[in-house]
Amino acid sequence: MLPVLRCLSIFYCKYFVQTDKIKYSPTINHILQVQMNRLIMTKYASLLLLLLFMTSQNLTAQEESMDKDKVGKNFKNVVRMNITNPLIFGSGSIVLGYERVLNKHQSFSVNVGRMQLPKFGLFNFSDSTAQINKSTKESGFSVTGDYRFYLASENKYAAPRGLYIGPYATFVKMGRENSWDLNTDNFEGKVGTNLNLQFFAAGVQLGYQFVIWKRVALDFVLIGPGIAFYELSAGLDTDLDPNDESILFDKIDEILQEKFPAYNFVFDGSFKKSGSAKTTSIGYRYVIHLGFLF
């Protein structure tokens, strides 16, 4: 487990501590937002490091106990559930996966499931120009594949146990329809919006999979840097004046900033003006899976 913790420490320092190298526009609100995002991301990273450190001792002890039992059979299949997505996107995001061992040190896995944007809820803004009144429909899915090389020099067990590295690719599409009450000089009434977010990411991941009680797998995808292509758009069911559209898009943008701490690191603010944005950015993958071997 020490190689994993060393890698995590280096990654933590590089991407969550040394953020002063990034340059932003010198507006007070923007600086405050950036500082808040740094604090949130640093807190998440710190909690993840603490969790892994605390659980690694117990999980390692469990594996050593299994070694004493001299379990001779190596299972080649793992079915699993992603337990990270429900925490981030809500209970409606359920992704299941399957890993197949090809030989002692290699495997591949496929993960497919339902994804959805978090519910917006009833947000209170500083003015009553635009207020969301209900969420009517959500949709989305996720598909991910990866190939794993379990490092023979670091692991005393055959796959699918131990430290691994390998490429991954993922595609996610999510949508949510909402109804708004809009009150401006030019319009007063209800407006429906159809918000869609999709992205494709590919990169290299580092992870560690524990096997406890002979059949239970706890899989940590620890570091997964890559390149991601994002597309965000909002459709309206009513023709509005460009200024009124901008007011509504600004409110949606404000909600997305509340829901996604890294939102401002990905999108540059163009969504507020036109209701759509496309960008290419650095992507990361962090996942915890709970699985069963057979």
PyMOL commands that set and color helices and strands:
alter all, ss='L'
color gray80, all
select helices_A, chain A and resi 2-17+19-21+28-69+85-89+242-259+263-266+271-274
alter helices_A, ss='H'
color red, helices_A
select strands_A, chain A and resi 77-82+94-103+106-114+130-150+162-183+188-212+216-223+226-236+276-283+287-293
alter strands_A, ss='S'
color yellow, strands_A
deselect
rebuild
show_as cartoon
